[in-house]
Amino acid sequence: MDSKDLQDYLDALNSAMESIDLARKLMPDPGLDHAIDRLRFLLLQGVRMLPSEA
């Protein structure tokens, strides 16, 4: 995956996380909590794959 694709992937994950977080605030649900945890994990993994800007 090139840097542009990775950035697009991370942006999509972040957007999904924001939407799910809003849904959790409207109606708490353990499944949504799990989804947020999983998205957070995927975001952290993806960020580690980004090239460092030194």
Backbone as CSV, one residue per row, in Angstrom:
resi,resn,N_x,N_y,N_z,CA_x,CA_y,CA_z,C_x,C_y,C_z
1,MET,0.858,-1.170,0.000,0.000,0.000,0.000,0.902,1.231,0.000
2,ASP,0.663,2.129,-0.946,1.488,3.333,-0.967,0.987,4.340,0.071
3,SER,1.759,5.390,0.274,1.450,6.373,1.325,0.088,7.028,1.126
4,LYS,-0.276,7.314,-0.114,-1.575,7.951,-0.396,-2.717,7.015,-0.031
5,ASP,-2.607,5.741,-0.428,-3.644,4.764,-0.083,-3.741,4.584,1.426
6,LEU,-2.597,4.546,2.085,-2.591,4.390,3.538,-3.254,5.587,4.207
7,GLN,-2.958,6.781,3.737,-3.570,7.980,4.314,-5.078,7.979,4.094
8,ASP,-5.511,7.567,2.899,-6.953,7.471,2.622,-7.610,6.451,3.545
9,TYR,-6.941,5.332,3.768,-7.435,4.282,4.666,-7.584,4.822,6.089
10,LEU,-6.559,5.526,6.561,-6.600,6.089,7.909,-7.689,7.155,8.032
11,ASP,-7.856,7.958,7.009,-8.924,8.966,7.016,-10.298,8.305,7.098
12,ALA,-10.478,7.209,6.358,-11.756,6.492,6.385,-12.003,5.876,7.756
13,LEU,-10.970,5.294,8.359,-11.111,4.734,9.705,-11.481,5.824,10.701
14,ASN,-10.828,6.962,10.598,-11.106,8.070,11.509,-12.540,8.568,11.339
15,SER,-12.989,8.662,10.110,-14.364,9.091,9.844,-15.363,8.102,10.441
16,ALA,-15.093,6.819,10.263,-15.967,5.790,10.836,-15.983,5.891,12.354
17,MET,-14.819,6.128,12.945,-14.733,6.226,14.398,-15.542,7.419,14.907
18,GLU,-15.475,8.542,14.214,-16.247,9.717,14.623,-17.748,9.441,14.546
19,SER,-18.177,8.769,13.490,-19.602,8.444,13.337,-20.076,7.489,14.418
20,ILE,-19.286,6.471,14.692,-19.660,5.498,15.722,-19.658,6.155,17.095
21,ASP,-18.709,7.052,17.337,-18.665,7.742,18.624,-19.926,8.584,18.822
22,LEU,-20.391,9.241,17.767,-21.636,10.007,17.850,-22.813,9.071,18.150
23,ALA,-22.862,7.937,17.475,-23.934,6.965,17.719,-23.900,6.469,19.162
24,ARG,-22.708,6.238,19.701,-22.573,5.796,21.101,-23.123,6.833,22.057
25,LYS,-22.907,8.099,21.751,-23.411,9.161,22.625,-24.935,9.217,22.598
26,LEU,-25.511,8.915,21.446,-26.965,8.932,21.319,-27.609,7.706,21.947
27,MET,-26.950,6.559,21.805,-27.491,5.322,22.356,-26.327,4.386,22.703
28,PRO,-25.905,4.382,23.967,-24.797,3.525,24.376,-25.065,2.053,24.034
29,ASP,-24.017,1.383,23.571,-24.137,-0.014,23.175,-22.760,-0.664,23.273
30,PRO,-22.648,-1.817,23.934,-21.350,-2.487,24.052,-20.734,-2.835,22.692
31,GLY,-21.564,-3.123,21.701,-21.041,-3.421,20.367,-20.342,-2.224,19.749
32,LEU,-20.885,-1.044,19.996,-20.253,0.175,19.493,-18.947,0.447,20.233
33,ASP,-18.928,0.141,21.530,-17.686,0.281,22.293,-16.598,-0.604,21.690
34,HIS,-16.973,-1.833,21.353,-16.017,-2.763,20.744,-15.541,-2.234,19.390
35,ALA,-16.461,-1.689,18.608,-16.097,-1.147,17.299,-15.095,-0.004,17.437
36,ILE,-15.319,0.870,18.397,-14.390,1.984,18.635,-13.018,1.451,19.023
37,ASP,-12.981,0.470,19.914,-11.699,-0.116,20.321,-10.964,-0.706,19.125
38,ARG,-11.689,-1.420,18.272,-11.074,-2.043,17.096,-10.580,-0.987,16.119
39,LEU,-11.360,0.047,15.874,-10.928,1.118,14.979,-9.707,1.843,15.530
40,ARG,-9.690,2.072,16.827,-8.537,2.721,17.459,-7.277,1.883,17.240
41,PHE,-7.409,0.560,17.421,-6.284,-0.348,17.203,-5.804,-0.267,15.749
42,LEU,-6.738,-0.322,14.801,-6.365,-0.263,13.387,-5.703,1.066,13.033
43,LEU,-6.202,2.158,13.607,-5.584,3.467,13.369,-4.149,3.500,13.881
44,LEU,-3.935,2.989,15.079,-2.578,2.977,15.635,-1.642,2.131,14.787
45,GLN,-2.125,0.988,14.316,-1.306,0.133,13.452,-0.971,0.873,12.156
46,GLY,-1.950,1.545,11.585,-1.729,2.266,10.339,-0.787,3.437,10.499
47,VAL,-0.911,4.164,11.587,-0.030,5.310,11.836,1.417,4.848,11.935
48,ARG,1.632,3.696,12.521,2.999,3.159,12.633,3.589,2.821,11.266
49,MET,2.737,2.620,10.276,3.200,2.285,8.929,3.536,3.523,8.106
50,LEU,3.086,4.697,8.557,3.368,5.928,7.819,4.860,6.229,7.843
51,PRO,5.386,6.719,6.728,6.804,7.098,6.730,7.025,8.284,7.663
52,SER,8.115,8.241,8.397,8.405,9.347,9.315,8.913,10.537,8.511
53,GLU,8.545,11.716,8.974,8.976,12.950,8.308,10.107,13.559,9.114
54,ALA,11.314,13.090,8.849,12.480,13.569,9.597,13.228,14.616,8.826
